[in-house]
Amino acid sequence: MKKEDAVLVVSFGTSYNDSRKKTIEEIEKTIAGHFQGYEFHRAFTSRVIINILKKRDSISIDGVSEAMERLLNQGIKRVLIQPTHVMSGEEFDAMMEEMSPYEASFEAVAVGAPLLTSDEDYERLVRILAEDTKEFDQEGTEIILMGHGTEHAANEVYVRLAAEFKKQGYGRYHVGTVEATPSLEDMKRETDQTGARRVVLQPLMIVAGDHANNDMAGDEEDSWKSVFQADGYEVVCRLKGLGELEGIRRMFVDHAKMAVRSLTLK
């Protein structure tokens, strides 16, 4: 029997194939496994990455508009879109903008929430990350999570997440960004005040891609690793994307399950 429902998982994308397999593809598999009666599709929001993958690896990945067009042509009637974005920032807005012209062509379209949306999301993420890094949570070590950062109002998620760590009693955790605030300088100031001599750096991004490999863990003198090392810190870099954590994948499934209720109500 022909499927009339589809789930479309939308990610920013990455040109790091190994990390994509461990993160985006694992999230996709987890979501697809929970929606087995649905046609499964993937889309990326980064045109740059779509073009790199096509040219370099002959891998074709749809943008959001192409994916919606494809679903329409397949006779799909109801679409569940689950983004793998951390927040409702620029990429989420771009996804919504690309999707909206197609919305009226379907019986129903539901969109799941990004990773950090509700108060419960922040509470869950702190528990998941604290569990993942618990071997480092000890006297003399500070744990720094490096987010992307944005000029979008959604940038407040980083300060809010840092506050949630403190609220749950995790005083050695810090949340910074590559491209906004809190900055590397802010992270340095916070850790200098603790007297710790070791820092653990880990990306607060779905994929451990370009920012994690270069801005965080690269050998250039302005990388986060180099800046801390130059000041005498022992630095541990964990190149682990959020998508590698089962708890994170579970959060996306829960967001999709919540969104699908609005499809079934229509």
Order of alpha helices (4+ residues) and beta strands (2+ residues): beta-alpha-alpha-beta-alpha-alpha-beta-alpha-beta-alpha-beta-alpha-beta-alpha-beta-alpha-beta-alpha
